């Protein structure tokens, strides 16, 4: 009887040399890994909302999101690059809380393609 149980257990155990099923799984839609950052479409509805919020924080209007990543934590962190309608480029980190509120964690102007003089320059 013990030999029968052992052989049944051995037959149902996954072989250690067989490839993982995840290797053959289609990569069309992957779930975000908690705590891990990954690329996200710049046309994603939440990416657009986060970028618009960040643009407003610098008194601008969103023109285009050029790149975006998303990190799922206790909420979502979006790392974005975008341009505003006045031609300025920014890099921002925006947090979207579990309560649905956005907050800008950091934002930096990365370039000015709209004019030769940055706002506040006295030249």
N, C-alpha and C positions, 0 to 999 in steps of 0.2 A: 504494500500500500504506500509506504514511504517513497519507494522508487517511482511509483506512478505520479505522486504529487510533485516530486522533484523534476520529472521529465515534463510535466505540464507547465511548471514554472519556467523551466528552461526554454520551452517552445514559445511561450508568450513574452519572454523578455526581449527587449529590442537589442539586436546585434550591435556591438560597439563599433564595428567597421563600416556599417551602413551610413550613407550620407544623410544628413539632417533633411527633414521635409521642407524646412524653410528655404533651402537652397533652390528647390524646384518650384516654390510658391511664386505666383505672379507678383511683380513689384508695382502693380498699378496703384494701390492705395495702402500706404503704411500708416499705422497708428503712431502718434508721437510718443516718444519714450519719456516718462516722467523725469524731468531734470535735464533731458538732452535737448540740444539745439539742432535745428534742421532747416533746410531751405523751405520756403513757402512761396506760392505764386504771388506776384506783385498785384494781381487783379483780385486776390482774395478779399472778400467783403470786410473782414476785420482788419486786414492789413491797410486797406484804404481808409478805414475809420481811424486807425491809430495814426497814420501819416497825416490825415486832415487835422486831427487834434494837435499833433506836433507842429504843423505849419501855423495853426492859429496861435500857438504859444510864442511864436516869433512875429506875430502880426502879419502873417502871410496867408495866402490861399494856395492850397495844394494844386500843383500842375501835374506831376508825374512821379510815381514811385519807381525807382530804378533797380532796387534790390531789397530783399527782405528775408529775414530768418525769424524763426519762432522758437521759443524755449518754454516748455510747459513746466511750471512750478506750482506754487499755491496761487494760481492765476497764470497769466501768460506774459512773457517778455518778448516784445518785438524789437528787433534791431533793423533799422531802416535807413536807406539813403533815398532822398527825394529832392525834387526841385519845386520851387514855388513859381507862381505866375509872373513874378518880377525877375525871374531868371537865376535866382540864388539857389545854391545846392547845399543840402544839409545831411548830416549823419545824426541819427537820434536813437535813443533807447526809450521805448514807451512801455509802461506796465499796464496791463488790463486786469483788474482785480476780479475775484470771484463774484463780487457784488455788481460787476458790469461797469465800473468806473475806470477811466483812463487817467494816467499821470505820467508826465515826462520825467524820466530819471536823469537823462542827459541829452543835450543837443549841441551840435557844433556846426558852424558854417564851414563847408569844405571848399567852396569856390563861388565866384560871382561871374556868371556868364551874361548877366543883364546889363552891366555897366562897367566902366573902368575904375570907378570910385566907390569904395565901400561906404555904407552909411556911417556917418560920424567922422569921416576923414576930413581934414581941413585943407587938403591940397587943392 
